[in-house]
Amino acid sequence: MASKVIHAIYNDDDILLQAVKKVRDGHYHIEEIYTPFPVHGLEKAMGLADTRIAITSFIYGLVGLSVAIIMMNFIMIQDWPQDIGGKPSFSYLENMPAFVPIMFEMTVFFAAHLMVITFYLRSRLWPFKKAENPDVRTTDDHFLMEVDAGSHDVDSLKEFMKNTGAIELKLINKDDEH
């Protein structure tokens, strides 16, 4: 983590997007950006890698499908076979068309719930966590870009950030916060 960062406040998402491009072109490291709403194209402008969350969703769906198949085979075929509507209870494959809605619902249930848990864990959002928002205005109408100032001349970095359209700049020492 950087010991010194500059908090640059912007009041327009288009100016922020252009500022991110300028900061990246200037070879400065952006620690974090806080916005009151999702800004389209911001992750691409920041150079963030694509997420692998779709792959995990697919895996969680397969887990749900597997649990549904194992559960229905045990309950309806092995443990307590029942004659429902004259259908034979001798094998899973003979009864599988009746089990398709359950397989679908369990797939969706597991994918959805495990994705929420994964999102919260990956984002480090858990109950009773202290908020990390450095400026309350970013929840209303302002945008904050946190730029690493550790190995750079602070005055020239501040001037550079002012030229990107920042309306306010603050030098923050991260060591003092902890």
C-alpha positions as CSV (number, residue, x, y, z in Angstrom):
1,M,0.0,0.0,0.0
2,A,1.2,3.5,-0.8
3,S,2.3,5.6,2.1
4,K,1.3,8.9,0.5
5,V,-1.7,9.3,-1.9
6,I,-3.4,12.3,-3.5
7,H,-7.2,12.4,-3.4
8,A,-8.4,14.2,-6.5
9,I,-12.1,15.2,-6.5
10,Y,-14.0,15.5,-9.7
11,N,-17.6,16.7,-10.2
12,D,-18.3,15.1,-13.6
13,D,-18.0,11.5,-14.8
14,D,-16.8,12.4,-18.3
15,I,-14.0,14.6,-16.8
16,L,-13.1,11.7,-14.5
17,L,-12.9,9.3,-17.4
18,Q,-10.6,11.6,-19.4
19,A,-8.5,12.2,-16.2
20,V,-8.0,8.5,-15.7
21,K,-6.7,8.2,-19.3
22,K,-4.3,11.1,-18.7
23,V,-3.1,9.7,-15.4
24,R,-2.4,6.3,-17.0
25,D,-0.6,8.0,-19.9
26,G,1.5,9.9,-17.4
27,H,2.5,6.5,-15.8
28,Y,1.0,7.3,-12.4
29,H,-0.5,4.5,-10.4
30,I,-4.2,4.8,-9.5
31,E,-4.9,3.1,-6.2
32,E,-8.7,3.4,-6.2
33,I,-11.6,5.3,-7.7
34,Y,-14.8,6.1,-5.7
35,T,-17.9,7.0,-7.6
36,P,-21.6,7.5,-6.6
37,F,-22.7,5.3,-9.5
38,P,-21.1,3.0,-12.0
39,V,-19.2,4.8,-14.8
40,H,-19.4,3.1,-18.1
41,G,-15.9,2.3,-19.5
42,L,-14.1,3.2,-16.3
43,E,-12.7,-0.3,-15.8
44,K,-11.3,-0.4,-19.3
45,A,-9.8,3.1,-18.9
46,M,-8.1,2.0,-15.7
47,G,-6.7,-1.1,-17.4
48,L,-8.4,-3.6,-15.1
49,A,-8.4,-7.2,-16.2
50,D,-11.6,-8.9,-17.1
51,T,-13.4,-10.7,-14.2
52,R,-13.6,-14.4,-13.9
53,I,-16.9,-14.3,-12.1
54,A,-18.8,-15.9,-15.0
55,I,-16.6,-19.0,-14.7
56,T,-17.3,-19.3,-11.0
57,S,-21.0,-18.9,-11.7
58,F,-20.9,-21.8,-14.2
59,I,-19.0,-23.9,-11.6
60,Y,-21.5,-23.1,-8.9
61,G,-24.3,-24.0,-11.3
62,L,-22.7,-27.4,-11.9
63,V,-22.4,-27.9,-8.2
64,G,-26.1,-27.2,-7.8
65,L,-27.0,-29.5,-10.7
66,S,-24.8,-32.3,-9.1
67,V,-26.5,-31.8,-5.7
68,A,-29.9,-31.9,-7.3
69,I,-29.1,-35.2,-9.2
70,I,-27.6,-36.9,-6.1
71,M,-30.4,-35.6,-3.8
72,M,-33.2,-36.8,-6.1
73,N,-31.6,-40.1,-6.8
74,F,-31.2,-40.8,-3.1
75,I,-34.6,-39.5,-2.0
76,M,-36.9,-40.7,-4.8
77,I,-35.1,-43.9,-6.0
78,Q,-33.0,-45.4,-3.3
79,D,-34.3,-44.3,0.1
80,W,-38.1,-43.9,-0.3
81,P,-39.3,-45.0,-3.8
82,Q,-42.9,-44.2,-4.4
83,D,-45.3,-45.0,-7.2
84,I,-46.4,-41.5,-8.3
85,G,-48.8,-41.5,-11.3
86,G,-47.8,-45.0,-12.3
87,K,-44.2,-44.1,-13.0
88,P,-41.7,-46.7,-12.2
89,S,-39.3,-46.0,-9.4
90,F,-36.6,-48.5,-10.4
91,S,-34.1,-46.1,-12.1
92,Y,-33.2,-42.5,-12.1
93,L,-33.1,-42.3,-15.9
94,E,-36.7,-43.5,-16.3
95,N,-37.8,-40.7,-13.9
96,M,-35.5,-37.9,-15.1
97,P,-38.0,-35.9,-17.2
98,A,-40.0,-35.4,-14.0
99,F,-36.9,-34.2,-12.2
100,V,-35.9,-31.5,-14.8
101,P,-37.7,-28.6,-13.0
102,I,-36.0,-29.5,-9.7
103,M,-32.6,-29.7,-11.4
104,F,-33.1,-26.3,-13.0
105,E,-34.2,-24.7,-9.8
106,M,-31.3,-26.1,-7.8
107,T,-28.8,-25.0,-10.5
108,V,-30.1,-21.4,-10.3
109,F,-30.4,-21.5,-6.5
110,F,-26.8,-22.6,-6.0
111,A,-25.4,-20.3,-8.7
112,A,-27.2,-17.2,-7.3
113,H,-26.5,-17.7,-3.6
114,L,-22.9,-18.8,-4.0
115,M,-22.3,-15.9,-6.4
116,V,-23.6,-13.4,-3.7
117,I,-21.3,-15.0,-1.1
118,T,-18.3,-14.9,-3.5
119,F,-19.0,-11.3,-4.4
120,Y,-19.1,-10.3,-0.7
121,L,-16.0,-12.2,0.2
122,R,-14.1,-11.0,-2.9
123,S,-15.1,-7.4,-2.2
124,R,-14.3,-7.8,1.5
125,L,-17.8,-6.8,2.5
126,W,-18.9,-8.6,5.6
127,P,-21.2,-7.6,8.5
128,F,-19.9,-4.9,10.9
129,K,-17.1,-3.9,8.5
130,K,-16.1,-0.3,8.9
131,A,-16.7,1.8,5.7
132,E,-13.6,2.7,3.7
133,N,-15.1,5.7,1.8
134,P,-12.6,8.5,2.2
135,D,-15.0,11.3,1.3
136,V,-18.8,11.2,1.9
137,R,-19.4,13.4,-1.1
138,T,-18.6,10.3,-3.3
139,T,-22.0,8.9,-2.2
140,D,-23.9,11.9,-3.6
141,D,-22.4,13.6,-6.7
142,H,-18.6,13.7,-6.6
143,F,-15.9,11.3,-7.8
144,L,-12.6,10.6,-6.1
145,M,-9.4,9.3,-7.6
146,E,-6.7,8.1,-5.3
147,V,-3.3,8.3,-6.9
148,D,0.0,6.9,-5.4
149,A,2.3,9.8,-4.7
150,G,5.0,7.9,-2.9
151,S,7.9,8.0,-5.4
152,H,6.9,11.2,-7.3
153,D,7.4,14.9,-6.7
154,V,4.2,15.8,-4.8
155,D,4.0,19.4,-6.2
156,S,4.4,18.4,-9.8
157,L,1.9,15.6,-9.3
158,K,-0.6,18.0,-7.8
159,E,-0.2,20.4,-10.7
160,F,-0.6,17.4,-13.1
161,M,-3.8,16.4,-11.3
162,K,-5.2,19.9,-11.3
163,N,-4.6,20.0,-15.1
164,T,-6.8,16.8,-15.5
165,G,-9.8,18.7,-14.2
166,A,-9.7,18.0,-10.5
167,I,-11.7,20.6,-8.5
168,E,-10.0,19.7,-5.2
169,L,-6.8,18.0,-4.2
170,K,-5.7,16.5,-0.8
171,L,-2.4,14.9,0.2
172,I,-3.1,12.0,2.5
173,N,-0.5,10.1,4.5
174,K,-1.7,6.5,4.8
175,D,0.7,5.8,7.7
176,D,-1.2,8.3,9.9
177,E,-4.5,6.5,9.3
178,H,-3.5,3.2,10.8
